[in-house]
């Protein structure tokens, strides 16, 4: 089922309201740009993870002139698990309650309501920096392994300490932090490699089906520690580059420098593919992510699709929509006059204008 109702107060430009979604499997938000459709999806995502998929701070999520905001929801999964959720932010502090129990860490929400968002900025983890690509795969891994968030936090803390040692040229302390870095980083590298292999099982198939191209497209993981897997191998590798890192005053190798490429044969597809094909890859990455969430959590995810079909022609739009994985509930945003979407027995339509949702 997913969300049966959602409520917002002072969230972005959305009118304070309670929206009834009982029995709705597909929710279509129709309106011109700038009316609040994306803000509504952002609210849904925030309910799932207590963060914005647009990278905004919570102060920015609060309506201009207000001191804070509140979002709340009732939800169910498989018509068996029922729950309530409320998140408020005021004076720089967030309060999250799940079934009236206080949640102190966002990672404790990860397995509650799985949610996958398809948005315009997704293009960045295909054509953007290695950091953006790592972000996507790390986000995906955190869906299956909540403790992976702790692994990333631990590695980042060690990395900051090691960089400080390098800047201060304290060679006598460097080995201690290098050993810690290797141990924490190897776990991240192992998980990223495993995930890449899982993605490639279906990624190429989806790409061929929707793009119409016959040659396979493969995701290639490029670890900064090359293909070294044993702690001693990685330690020796870093030891051999110690002087270079001391000179630069920074850790030049490790999971924080990993990259992911999209290869067709022996060529990097992002070097010559069209913008439409890059957009298609980003959409397929989200499909693969949703598949992964379903398999790892044994829950169908909530899908949020925010005007992501505009750069695809009609045929590819249809192929993409037909390729969506099973979901608990899906929210779509469309411009007026776009007839790509299909209505159904469990579909509801809302018109969005200046932050106000009106059910048809």
N, C-alpha and C positions, 0 to 999 in steps of 0.2 A: 504494500500500500504506500509506504513512505509518509510524507507529511499529511496529516488530516486537517491541520489548521496552523497558520503562522500569524504572529502579531509583531508589530513594530511601533516604537515610539521614538521620535527624533532621530531616525536613521536616515542619513542622507537627505534627499528631497522627497522621500516617501511620505505620503499622508499617514498620520497615526491611524492605524486600522487593524482589524482582525480579519484575515482572509480564510474563508472556508474552502478546504480542498478535499473534503471527505469523498472517497470513491474516485478521485481523479488520478488517472495514470499518466496522461499527457496534458500538460498545461501550456497553452500558447499565449504569449504576451505580444500584443500587436500595437505598434505606435511609432511615431516619428522619432528620429534621433534626438537625444537630449531630454526625453520625457521621464526617464527613470527605469527603463526596462533592465538595464545592466545593474543598476542599484538594487533592484529586487533580487536578481540572481546572486549578487554579492551578499545580500542579507541571508539567503538560503545557505550559501557556502559558509558564511560566518557562524551560522547555527551549527554547522557540522564540525568546524575546526577552530572556531574562535579566532580566525584570521581572515584577511582579505586576499582574494586571488589576484587583486590588482596591486598588491604590495603596499597598500595604504596603511598609515598609522590609524589607531583607533580614534585619535582626535579628529582626523579627517573624515571618519565615518559618521561623526556626530553632526547633526544639522547645524548650519551656520547660526550662531547666536545662542545655541543651547549648551548646557553644562554637561551633557552626557546623553546616552541613548539606552534603549532596552530592546531586545529581541527575544521572542519566545515561541514555542511550538509544542504541538502534540503530534505524535507519530506512531506508526506501527510497522512491523515487518512480518511478512508471511501471515498476516492476520493473527499473529500469536504474541509477538513482543510489542507491548505498548509502553509508551514512556512520555515524559514531559521534559522540556529543556528550557532554561531561561538564562540569558546572558545580559548583564548590564555593565555599562562603563560610565564611571563618573569620577571626576577629579583625579584622573590618571590611574585609577584602579579598576580592574575588571573583576566581576563576580560571576562565576559560572555555577549553575545548579542543574544537576542531572537527577531527575526523580527526587527533587528536593534535597539531594546530597551535594555538598560543596566539592567542586573539582578544582584542584590547585594547579595542575599542570596540563597544558593543552594536549600533550601527547596521550593523556588518558581519555581524550575524546575520539581518537583516531579510529577505533574499532566500533564506535557506537553507531554512527550513521555514515557509511562510506559514501563519498561524493566525488564525482569526476567532472571537471569543468572544461568545456571546449570554448576557447576565447581567442580574440584576435592576436593577443600577445604571445600565443603559443608558437608562433613562427620563430620566436627568438631561440627556442631550444632545438631548432633545426639549422637556422642560418646565423644564429647569434654566437656569443662567446662561449668558450668551453665551460665557463662558470654556469651559464644558463643551462647548458646540456646536463651538467652534473646535477644541477638543482632538480631537473625533471626526474632523473633516475633515482636520486636520493628521496624525493617525495614519494615515488612509487614504492621503493623499498620500505619506507616508514609505514605504508598501509599494511604490509604483512608482518613486519617486525617492529612493533612500537619501541622496543629497546634500541633499534637502529638510530633513533633520534638521540639517545644517550651516547651511542658510539660516536656520532658526529660531534656532539657537544664536547665529549672527552678529547677527541682528536684536535678539535679547534683550540681547546685550552692548552694542550701540549704544544701545539704549533706556535701559539703566541709566546709561550715560555721559551721554546727553542729559538725562535727568532730574536728574542731579547738577548739570549746567551750569545748568539752569532754576532749581533750588533756590538755587544760589549767585548767580543773576542775572548770569552772565558772558555778556553779549550779544555780545561780540566773538568768542567761541568757538562760539556757538550755530549759526551758519550751517554750519560745518564738519560738525557732527554731524547737522544737518538734511539736508544733501546725502547723507550716508552712509545715513541712515535712509530716505530716499526710494528710493534705489537698492535697498537690501536689502528694503524693504517692498513695493516694486512687484512683485518676483518672487513673493512670497508671495501678494499679492492676485491676480495673474494666474492662478496655479495654483489658488487657491480658486475663482475664477470658472469656470475650465475644468472643474473637478471637479463643481461644482454643475450645470452643463449636462449633463455625462455622467450624473449620478445621475438627473436629471429624465427622461431617455430611458425608463427602466424603472420609476422609483419610482411614478409615478401608476398605471401598469398593475397593479403588484403590489397597491397599496392598494385599487384598485377591485375586483380579483378577490377579495381576502381579506375586506375590510370589507363588501362588498356595496353600498357607496355609489356613486352614479353620477357625482357631480361630481368633477372632477380635484382632486388635491392636489399642489401645486407647492412645491418648496424654493426660497426666494428668498434670495439672498446680498445682504447689506447691508454693503458696505465703508464703513469710517469715513471714507475719503477719497472718499466718494461714488462717482461713476462716472468719476473722473479717471484717466487711463491714462498720460499722458506725464509724464516727470520734471518738466519745467518747470511744468506745470499743478499738480502736487501740491506742488512747492516753493512756488509762489505762494500756494496755498491755506494752507499752513502759515505762510508769512510774514505773511499777513493776520490770523492768529490768534496771532501771537507774543506780544503783550502779555498776552493772556488766559492763555496757558500759563505765562508768567513769573510772573504773579500767583498762579496755582494751584501753581506749582512742580512741574509734571508734564506729560508729553506726553499731550494729551487726544485726539489723533487718530492713527490708524495701524492696522495689522493687529491690534494687541493690543486694539483696541476694536471689531473687526468683529462682526457678528451674522448669524445664519441664522434665517429664519422659515419656517413651514409654512403656506402660504396656500391657502385654498379660495375662489376668486373674489377678492374684495377684502377678505376677512376672515382674520384670523389664527386658524387652526384650533385652536391650543392654548388660545385664550380661551374656547372653548365646547365642545370635544370632550370625550368621556367619558374616564375613566381607562383603560378598556379600549382605546379608540381610540388614546390616547397610547402605551400599551404596544405596540399593533400597529405604530405608526409606528416605534418603536425597533427592533422585530424586522425590519421591512422595510429599515430603514437598514443593518442588519447583512447582510441578504441582498444588498443593493446593494453593500456593501463587499466581500463575498465574490466577487461577480461581477467587481468591479473588480480584485481580486487575481488572479483566474484569467486575466483578459484581459491584465493588465500583466506578470505574471511567467511566464505560460505554464506554470503549475503549479496544480493543483487544491489548495485549502487544506485544512488540518485545521479542523474545526468543533467548537466546545465549546458545548454548550447546557445551561445550568445552571438548571433549574426555571423556565424562562421562559414556560411555557405555562399556568401556573396561573390567570392572569386571563382566559384566552380560553375561550369555550365550545367544546364538542366539535367543532362544524362548522368553526369558525375554526382550531382546532388542526390539523385534517386539511388544510385549505386551506394553512395555513402550512407544514406538513411536506412537502406535495406541491410547494411552491414553492421549497424549498431548492435552491440551485444545485449543480452537480456538485462533489463533494468527494473528497479522497483518503481521508479517514477522519473519522468523527464520533463524539464522545463525548456521551452524554446522561445526565442525572441525573433520577431519578424517585423518588417516594414509593412505598412498598409499596401494592399494590392499584390503582395507576394503569395502565390497559390501553391508554393512548393509543399507545404505541410498537408497532411492528411488528417481529417477528423475521424473520430471513431466513437464507439459507445462510451468509453471512459475518458473522453477528451473534454476539456473545458477551455473556453476562450475568454481572455480579458483584454479590454482596450486600456492602454496606458496613456494618460495625458496629465502633464505637470505633476507627476508623482501619485496620481489617483488611479487606482485600478477599478474598472467597472466590468462586472461580469455580463457577458452577452446572454 
